[in-house]
Amino acid sequence: MASITVLFWTFIFIVFYAYIGYGILLFLIIRIRRLLGKGKPYTGNPGYEPEITLLVAAYNEKDYVKQKVKNSKELDYPSEKVRMVWVTDGSNDGTPEILSEFPEVTVLHQPERRGKIAAMNRAVKLVKSPIIVFSDANTNLGRNSLRLIIDMFRNPKVGCVSGEKRILQSDAEAAAGAGEGLYWKYESTLKKWDAEWYSVVGAAGELFAVRTELYEEVEPDTLLDDFIISLRIAMKGYTIQYNPDAYAAETSSANVKEELKRKIRISAGGIQSIVRLHNLLNIFKYGKLSFQYISHRVLRWSLAPLSLLLILILNGILAGNEIINQAPGFYTVIMGFQLLFYLSALMGWALENRHLRIKILFVPYYFFIMNYSVYLGFFRYLKKAQSVNWERAKRAIS
């Protein structure tokens, strides 16, 4: 039983570190750096205000076009320095026609649908501005978002800047919304600390910007384009910075089924990213960036979900041994807590399907969905069954 006990606690440590421990470690690192007077904001190059291209890759987004264009025009940045470009490849719902009503918008359209990344690669070739800001059609940006993001590019070491994804919630929201919102609040805190220490590990596709000269076309079957694009820039020696006050707001997934669909795609893309960015696992070459990448991303897309399953199995063996010896103790209690956790997730699923919402069940429900999707995403990646064509998950009605 000794070897089983060691494995049990090893897997416990992996899960704890991936979801909580790394956050604690970051907190301590940041506190020490601040005490030593490190990590002060960059103050050089004042008045930096370059021309920018606001690029939106959209597929059948007619319901969001007018609001998105209106929101873009109201952003606090000189309008003469902002070029709005929409690439709408494959859209057949009238999205290009609606955009044609706005002369200030450049519309790039071709009938063939080859996927989001192919559309982005095609559009970026035509960009002349030094900075490209990417945003989704179904998100609204905070009024100061552009200025806050561009301001961080004053530092020549910054190659990419990520904004924050904010989930709009209501009191009557579904489990997916509450769980998703809590998750992103925690992620936002980790990103702030990551950026303060060195670099954020990947950008949020809802709102991120890059130096045009650093944009590198990625493979046409790439699933997480924002993640690959941003980290390849970081691998060149630049940093990815983060400003949570620059945000893109969208409603939560309409239900957990829609959120699971989105999470499976992200998980399949995560596995693909680990394979394609395998060089970044070399901590001797990339140092802090590798450490952050492995701690914040790789573990969550690989060992942590696997560890959860193995913990349950090993805990069952250890608890069973206690019961057989008529001495139920520590491992029997831990098994009880595990079963209670998964029962809570199951109850959350059952109640959500009946439109009965108990918020205390939202977190275990969402945590389970998040890790369950990694398994589904892994097998989807192996089967190469995940289409590169983007399919937006249905969002809740705000």
N, C-alpha and C positions, 0 to 999 in steps of 0.2 A: 504493500500500500504506500510505501514511502515515495516511490517514483511517481505514482498517481497523484499524491499530495503535492509534490513539487510541480508537476505539470499543471495542476489545478490552479495553484497560486501564480504560476507564470502567466497563464492565460488571464487570470484576474487582473494582474498588473498591466497587461497589454491593453485590455478594455479600459481600465481606469485611466491609464496614461493617455490613450487616444482621445478620450472624451472629456476628461477632467484634469488629469495630471499635467498635461502640456500647458493648459491654461494657468495652473498654479505656478508652474515653472516660469512661464512668461511674465506673470505678475511679479514674481520675485526679481527676475532679471531687470525689468523696467524700473522697479523701485530702487534697486542698487544703482542703475545707470543715472537716475535722476539725482540720487544723493551725491554721486560723483560729478554732477554737472554736465553729463553727456546727453546727446539726443536733442539738442536745442534746434528750433526751426531754422531753416535756411533763410537768410535775409538779403542775399545778393540779387542782382538783376531786377531792381524795382521798376514798375511800370510795364512789365512784360505783357503784351497784348497782341499776339499774332493772329493772322487770319486762320480760321478753322473750317473744317468740313464736318457737318453733322450728318452722319450716314446711318440710314435706317434700311435694313434688309427686311422686306415684308412679303408675306405670302398670304393672299386672301384676307386682308385686314380692313375691309371696307367699313366695318363698324367702328374703327378707331381712327381712321385717316383724318377727318376734320378736327377732332379733338387734339390729336397729336400735332398737327400743323399749327393749330392755334396755340397750343402750349409752347411749341418751339419758337414761335414769333414773340412770345411774351418773356422769354428768358433774358436775364440781365447780362447782355454782352452786345457790343456795337453791331447792329444788324448788317452794316456794310462789310463786316469782317466774318460773317457767318454764311456759308454756302450750304443750303439744305439739299441733300441728295437722297433719293429713295431708289432702291433697286428692287424691282417687283417681279422677278423672273417666275414665269409659270402662273401668275395670278390670273384667274379667270372670273372673278366675282365682281369686277368693276373697279377694283382698287386703282389701277393706272388711270382710268377715266376720271375718277374723282380727284386724283392728284393733279390732273391736267387743268383743273379749275384754279390752281394756285400758281401763277407765273413765277413766283419766287422759288419754287421747288423744281429741281432738276430730276426728271424721272428717267431711270434706265430700266428698260423692259425688254424682255425677249420671251416668246411663247414657251420655249422649252424650260421645264423645271429640272434643274440639276442639283438643287440643294442650296442651303444657306451659304456654306463656305465658298462654293463656286461663284455665287452671286457677289459675295464680299470681295473675293479675289479679283473679279472682273471690274468692280466699281473702284477699288483702290488704285488700279492702274491709271485712272483718270483724275485722281486727286492731285491738286497742285499746292495745297496749303501744307504748312509744316506739321500741323496737328490734325488727327482724325478723331472725332468723338463718335463712338458707336452707341446706338440706343435701340431698344425694341419699340415696335409700333404701338403696343398695348400698354405702355407705361407713360406716366406723366412725370416730367422732371421738375424738381424744385426750382424756383425762380432764379436762385443764385448758383445753381449747380455748375453751369459752364464756367463761370468766372472762378469758382472755387477749384475746379479741376485744373483749368489752365494755369492758375497761379502756382500750382505745385511744379509745373514744368520749368519754372524759373531756375530750378536746380538742374544743371546739365547732366547730373548723374541719374536723374529720373527719366526712365524710358517709357513708363506706362503708369496711368493713374486710374484707380477704380473708385467708382462711387458706391453708394450703399443701396441695396435692394430693400425697400420697405413694403411690408404687407399691410394693406388696409383691412382692418377688422371691425366687426360690429359685435354687439353683445349677444346676438343670436347666431353667431357664426358656427360653422361645422368644425369637427375635430381637426380636419386638415388645416383649417385656417389658424386655429389657436396653436397647434403644434408647430406649424410652419413659422408663425410669427415669433414664438419663443426661441425656436432654433436660430432664426436670423438675428435676433437680438444678441444671443450668445456669440454667434459668428462675428457679428460686428465688433464686439469687444475684443475678440481674439485678433481680428484683422488690425485694429488700432495698435495693439501691442506688437504684433508682427512687424508692422510698418515702422514703429518707433525703434524697434531693435535693429531691423535691417530692411526687410522687404515683405510685402504681402505675397502669399503663395497663390497666385492666380487672380484674375479679375472677374467681376460679375458682368455677364453679358448684357444685362439690362442697361448698364451705363459704365463704359470705360473708354479711355482715350490712349492713343499711342503716338509717338513721333513717327510721322509718315515714312521717314527714311529707314526706320527700324522694322517696319512691317515686313514680315516674311510670309510668303504664300505657304499655306499648309496643305497637306494632302486632301484631295477632294472628298474623301470618305471620312474626314475628321468629324467626330461627334461633338466634342467640346472645344469649339473654335476659340472662344475667349480664353479658355485655360491654356491651350497650346500656344496661341499667339503671345500672350503675356509672359509665360514662363520662358519661351525661347528668347524673348527680349531680355529677361533677367539673366539668362545663361550667357548673354553677351557682355555681362558686367554692369548692366544698368539695374536700377531698382524699380519695383512696383510699389507705388505709394497709394494711400487710401485716405479719403476724406468722407466721413459719414454724413457731413452736412450737405454734401452733393449727393442727391438721392434720386432714385427712380421708384415711383410708387405704383403698385398694381394690386388688384384684389387677389385674395388667396385662391387656391384651386377650388373648383366648384364642389368637389367631394374627394374623399380619400381615394376613390378609384382613379380620378384624374391626377391626383398627386402621385399615386403609385406609378402611373404611366410616365410621368415626368421624371420621377426618381429612378426608374429602371433605365431610362435613356441616359441619365446622368451617370449612373453606375457603370453601364456598358462603356460610356465615354471615359470614365475614370480608369477602368482596366486598360482601355486602348491607350490612354495618356501615359500610364505607368510603363507600358511597353515602348511607346515612342519616345518617351523622355528618360529612357533607362540610364543614359549618361548622367542624369541629374542625381542618381542614387550614389554617385561617387563623392562622398563627403570630403575626401582629401583634395578634390579638385574644386568643388563649389562651396565648401565650408558651411557657413551659417545658412546659406540658401538651401543646401541639401538637407541640413538638420531640420529646418522649418518645413520643408516639403514632405519629408518622411513623417515627421511628427503630426503635422496638421492634415495631410491628405492621404499619403500612401497607406498608413495604418487603417484609416477609416474605410478605404476601398479594398482592403485585403485581409490583414490579420485580425482586426477587431471583430468583424462579423463572423469569421471562422471561429474565433476564440469564444464568442458567445455560445455557439453550438457545443463546442468541446467542454466548456464550463458546465453546461447543463448535463452532459453525459457523464463527465468525471464526478460531478457532485452527486449524481444518482448512484454511482458505484460506491463512493465514500459513505453516503448516507445509508445505503443498503447494507454496507458492512457493519455500521453501528447498530442497525436494527437487528441484523442476524445475531450479533453478539449481545443483544438485549441491553444495549447501552446507548440509546439515542442521545445525541449531544449536539455539538457545534455544527457539524456538517448536515445534520438532519434539519436544524433550524434554518440554515442557509438555503437548503433545498426548498423549505417551506416559503421563504421569501421570494425565491426565484419563481416558484409556481404561482404565487400570489401576483407577481409582476406580470407574468404572461397571461394569467387569468384576467387581470385588469385590462390588458391590451385587447383580449378577446371580447370582454364586456364592452369596451369602447367601440369595437367594430359592430357588435350586435345592436347596441343602442343607437349608433350613428345611422345604421340602416333603417331604424325605426324613427329617425329624426328626434331622438331623445338625447340631449346633450348634457353630460356631466363633466365639467371641466377638469376635475381631478384625474379623469381617465385619459385626457387628451395627450399628455406627455408620454406615458408608456405606449399608447397607441401609435403616436407618430414615431417614437424611437424604434418600435418594432417594424413599422412600415419602412423606415429608412434603412434598416439593416437587412430586412427581407428582400428589399429591392436590389441589394448588392448581389445576392445569390442569383436572382433572376437576370440581372444585368450581366453577370459573369457568363452564364450559359448562353445568353443572347449574343454576347461578344464572340464566344467560341463558335457558335453556329453562323456568325456573321449575318444575323437576322435583323439587326437594327438598321433601319433605313436612314440614309444621310439626309433625306428630305425632312425639313423641320415640320413638326406638327404640334402646334401650340395646344397645351392642355386647356381645357375649358376652365374659365375663371368664374368665381362667384360674382353675382350681380351686386355692384356697389350701391 
